[in-house]
């Protein structure tokens, strides 16, 4: 005679696995934001950039994919990362930008 399946236990195991995968994905996205230097943007700027990316056309997304692949391969990623950090420190008119710590205190 076959042993009956414990559907509740299987469902709980799948639920736990899904929760662990979601937590891992969120952590990886946070690490990506930090690695790219986007953590210096305000939350509103980052959300706006992501919303623009979601609505972008296929050609633009393909260009971003190539740039992202180069970032992960390490092809000049350090230069782009450093340039992004310098751009955050000074505004286009030459005045110094507010530090990320100052933005966090204002929020």
C-alpha positions, -999 to +999 in steps of 0.1 A: +000+000+000+013+035-009+020+061+016-005+090+013+011+124+003+012+152+028-001+180+005+000+206+033+037+199+040+045+200+003+027+233-001+045+247+029+078+236+016+071+253-018+059+284-001+091+286+020+112+281-011+094+308-030+099+332-001+136+324+001+139+330-037+121+363-034+144+374-005+175+364-025+163+383-056+157+414-035+191+412-020+207+408-054+189+438-068+201+458-038+237+447-045+233+456-081+221+491-072+252+496-050+276+480-075+265+504-103+267+534-081+229+540-084+227+541-046+238+577-048+205+586-065+175+597-046+148+571-043+126+592-066+153+595-092+160+557-092+123+549-094+119+573-123+148+558-142+134+523-137+100+534-149+116+548-180+135+516-185+103+495-183+086+517-210+116+518-233+116+504-268+133+472-277+163+488-294+171+509-264+167+479-241+191+459-263+217+487-260+213+487-222+216+449-223+249+451-241+262+478-217+251+457-187+268+426-201+300+446-205+296+458-169+294+422-156+324+412-178+344+440-164+350+458-197+357+493-185+331+491-157+354+508-133+358+538-155+320+541-160+314+536-122+339+563-113+325+587-138+290+582-123+303+589-089+320+621-100+288+632-118+269+629-085+294+650-066+291+681-088+260+695-105+262+707-141+265+744-130+297+735-111+282+738-076+287+708-053+258+684-050+243+673-017+260+642-002+241+610-001+242+611+037+225+646+035+198+632+013+191+604+037+187+629+065+163+650+045+140+620+037 
